Amino acid sequence: PIDKFSIFARYDNWNVTNDGQGNTDFNEKKTIYGVAYQYNKHVRFFASGISYDPNDKKPNDNQTDYKLTAEVKW
């Protein structure tokens, strides 16, 4: 059963010093992570999360979203 599970993760961190519209020194971080389960050859289930931190001097803008997804292929 362990071969039917897979995990994934991605980390993004970027910095914009000037975007042409007066916004400077903008830093942003995002982490995407999750687990997948292969039910059979046509159906796969995903449980994933996204943590988002804009870090642009607004301390309450952090957010985390969770998602459950089913993929069906024929």
N, C-alpha and C positions, 0 to 999 in steps of 0.2 A: 504493500500500500504506500510506502514512502516514495516510490518512483512516480506516483500519480500527483504528487505535490511539487510545486516550484515556488520560489520566492523571487521577488524583484525589488529593486530600489534604485533611486536616482536622486542626486543632490545637485542643485544649481545655485550658484552664487555669482552675481554680476554687479558691476558698479558703473554708473553713468556719470561722468563729470559735467557734461553740458549737453542738453538735448535740443538746443536751438530755440527754446521757448522760455528761457530764464530759469529753468529748474536745474540746479547743480547739486553735485555730491549726493546722488541717489544710490543707495545700496539695497539689494534685495536678495533674499534667500528663500529657496523652496526645496522641500524634500517630498518625494513621492515614494511610497513603499506599499508592499502588499504580498499576498499569497494567492496562488491559483491551485485549483483541484480539477484534474481531468476525470470527469464522471464516466464518460465513454468516448468513443472516437468522434462523436458529433457534438458533445456538450462539455463545456468547461465553465467553472464558477470562479469568480474573482472576489476577494475582499481587499480593498485598498484604502489608503489614506493619503491626504495631501496636507502638509504643514507649510504655511505661508507666513513669512516674516518680512515685511517691506523695509523695516529698519530705517525709515526716513524721518526720524525724530518724532514719531507718533507712537508712544509705547503701547497703546491699546489696539493696534491694527493687526496683531497676530491672530491667525485663525487656523483651524484644522477642520477639514472636511473628510467624511468617511463615505464609502460607496460599496454597495454589493451589486455585482453584475453577473449575468449569465450570457455566455456566448454559444450560439447554436450555428453549426456549419453543416451543410448538406452537399 
